[in-house]
Structures are given as structure tokens and as C-alpha cells.
Amino acid sequence: MSHPFRDVAIVGVHNTAQARRLPGRHDSSSIALEAALGALSDAGIAAGEVDAVVGAASADAILELGLGPSIRRPSALGIAAILDAAALVTTGQSRVALALAGGAGVLQDTVAAPWTTPPNELVAGFGLFTAAEFALMARRHMITYGTTERQLATAAAVVRNNGHVNPEAVYYGRGPFTAEDILASPLVAEPFHLLDCATTSEGGTAIVLVHADRAKDEPRAVWILGGGSDAYGPAYTVAPVWDFSGRPGADPAGWVGARAAAASFAMAGLGPADVDVAELYDPFSFEIIRQLEAYGFCARGEGGPMVESGAIAPGGSLPVTTDGGTMSFSHAGMAAQQYQRVVRGVQQIRGECPTSQVPGAAVALCSNGGSGALFTDVLLLGPAQP
Amino acid sequence: MTDPSAEILAPQQPGFPVPPRSQRSEPFWEGCRNGRLVLPCCSACGARALRAFHVCSQCGMQALAWEMSAGRGSLYSWTVVWRAPHPGFATPYAPAVVQLDEGWWILSAVVGCAPEALRDGMSLQVEFHPASDEVSLPYFRPVRI
């Protein structure tokens, strides 16, 4: 049986400049469109060839890039949107699909970023925001497995140090950090200190997928080896309960993404030991530890010790989040950062990362979402057509 | 610098963003105003839900009912917030997931103890405090045993 994604390749990726504030940028659409042009240029494909666009800015892209009539899929984000785009290509509905996202002009200085505080009636009155939602999940893991604040801080230091050396990261040159530095930063929502948390920033990102025919002579093409998505319900509207589950017998919500990873590995015919680099989504340091366990890189409860062993640092057995992630590289709004782990994964497989390149990386796992948000998506990438 | 150990967690004073009341959760909000913890359950199978529902996730019946909880439970998870998302919230405060004796999980906040006294499984009792003229919120206080 042929692989479900054998007929689609990723041939273009691009991040715009990322910054806490981008001068002269006042809306998310404009920075997403700049990213789209960059990804098309990286792919060597004219905008006019695009016939499907996914992501929140898809309607604006179809209008401004002159793509009508074109397929529009505005609802999904990140890896879920990329899998939707890939499905449009593999089912023959599209030959060249564009995924784009961006965030600019939405941040204020006096209150938390708007995407962190959805005004739901059952949580808003208790001052919930994303750091607290993820903290409620992290606390339960600490109670069950003895995971420590220092282990969380060690994960944060690894990711932030990858950003420290990356000239494209918002926080380039702002390290290096030790676990002690993370623990010495102000508490935000225990167990998270400021440096355990994602930043907020502005920037855009885009990805171009094409039919395999179009990628035949493209040595930089990267292929989807597997993908999957898990969700347990609407994010940030009910109590984030680790042990809550839907289907009888299924993993509870704390392990969101475990099924998606297992499905991805099954599709690829691979296992966790085959992964060379894990571009893990890092909204909070705890998510690194949780995802290492959920995806099977170590036993459940062993994520903290795995981080302390040095395995996830550069040169370790499984380097993670090599661009600096949402903690240091960028977190530009609702969506852009959900694609950027895939952009980095593509760069790793191509061998094009200017910093923290994993030599000979042949399998990259990328993720987005997280336990506090009740959804997690997983994507496996490789250099050869599956 | 205040000494964190000197802090005793307290209910928020009105002035923070008040949650919008939805029609579907009206029995919950009306209960809170009257000092009663009224929560959603399924009248067909008895499942106790995270929020008001149209279809029971356990048995598939459209049989939403509301039951009164005794308001006793145990601390399941918590965080202590030191940097609030909005200036209307006084820090520190301690959002928590409480597991009620009847089986519900509810999001709330713990009051009446120091942040460092919070413990997994500690016994808690509900109490209500106004957020505005229309909305009261259920908080939980440690029970001395």
C-alpha cells in the first residue's frame, strides 16, 4: 500500500523578520503576505501557480496575490493546516498549496496578549490565562511523577540557549542561560518563572507544498512521513484536568498528542528511536518534558531525568526546538508560531540551519499545541519520498 | 519586597473582569448568587460534567440536569499567580482544580491559607464571594480536620 502522503512535498519555507515589535507593521495580514512571498521565492514558484491557501490570512492572500479562483481553508492552524493542505494536494484538488500566518499590531503593553485570556465564563473570573492553564497540568505531573522546577528550568535553558545563538531569534544574544538563571527569574504562575514561558512578538511564516511531480528535480524537497492530531475539547473554557478523558479506555487529556504521535510513527513505519531532531512546541518549559514522554522518547515520568541527562541539548541524542522556539525565537500571535516548528524541521532535514544544525538529520518530529490548550498536532519529516 | 510567606490567599475584590453569564450556565450562576453550588449532570446516566452540555459525553442522551453539590472536595491541582493577566486581579492568587466528593471537577481558586500551605489532596469547602452585583464566584477554603 502506498504512503498516504507520497504525492506531496514541502518545497518552500520562510520566516519574516521576527521582533517584539516590527516597525511599520500594523496588521497580521501584511506580515503573513510577506512570508508567503518569501516561501514562494524559496520554492522558486510564481505566486500565480498557487491554487489552494490555508490559514487565517487565506482570504486576504487570495485577493492580494491574485489567486482567485482558489481553494480557501481558513480554519485550521499550524500542523493541522499543513496536513489539510497536504490532503488537498494528495487528493488532486490542488497542485500548489500555500499555508501562511502572521501576527502584528495586536499586542498591548498593559494587559496580557489577547490570545492568552479567552473570556469564558467558567475560567475568566478566576484570573486564568495560558500560563496558569499549563501550570495546572504541570502541577499534576509534578505530583504524580516527582518532576521538579529545576527539571523544567533545565528544559527552558536548553531551548533559550538555542535562541541565544540564532541571529534570527527575537532573543538572539540574550543568554546563555543556566537552570539557575531560569529559577532566578520572577514567578509568573507557579511552577513557571518568567523564563519558563513563551514570549510575545510579531512576525510571519509561510510554507509551500506541491504535488510530487512538481518536486521531482528539487533536491531541497522535504517529505511528510507521518502526521496526526489530537484534541480533547475547546481550549481555555473548562478546567484543565490531566485525568479528564473522552473515549472510555483512552489516554486522559494530560497525554494529548500521544495518539497523534503513535499514528505518525505508524504511518512512517518508524519509532521514536529513529528521530534525529524534535522541534517540540514550547509554550512553557513543562511541555518539553511532557511531550518527550507522550511521544515515547522516554517512559512516562522519565521526561525530567531525560532533560537532566543532557539528551535534548545540542550534541545530545535528541536535540529539541533548535531555533529557540516560542520562548526565544518568536511567538507572533495566535498561529504563526504553530507553523514555525515545521519551518525549522524542514530546514533541519535540508541541512540549512545556520545554527544548531543536527548533522545528517534524516527524521524530524515537529509539534504544536499542548496540554493546557487540550490539543496537540504532530508531523514527521524526512528527505526522501515515502 | 513583601515576604511571600506573609501572604494569605484571599478572594478577589470586585473590579476584575467579570465573567459573562451564558444562558446555558444560568442555573450555576443563580446557584452561586444564592450560596449554592449547582452543577451539571446527566439525568440519564448520572455522569457529572465539566460544563453544561447538549449531549452527555458518556451515554449520548440529551438529558442535562442540575444537581446541588455539598461543596466539599479535595485539591487536585493548583498554581499560584504572581503576575496577573489583568491589573484588576490582586496577586498572589491561586487558581485550582478541585475534585468534589460527588465526582465533579471544578475550576476555582483557593483562599484562606498561605500559598506554600497548598497540598495535593487537601480538604476544601466551597464559599461564595461577589464579583459584581450580578455575579458571585465559588471559592474554596481549606477545612481544618
Interface residues (C-beta under 8 A of the other chain):
Chain A: T110 V111 A112 T116 T117 P119 N120 E121 L122 V123 A124 G125 F126 G127 L128 F129 A131 A132 A135 L136 M137 R139 R140 I143 P186 L187 V188 A189 E190 P191 F192 L194 G233 T237 V238 A239 P240 V241 W242 F244 G246
Chain B: Q12 F16 P17 V18 P19 P20 R21 S22 S25 W29 L50 R51 S57 Y76 S77 W78 T79 V80 V81 W82 R83 A84 P85 H86 P87 F89 Y93 P95 A96 V97 W105 I106 L107 S108 A109 P115 D120 A131 V135 L137
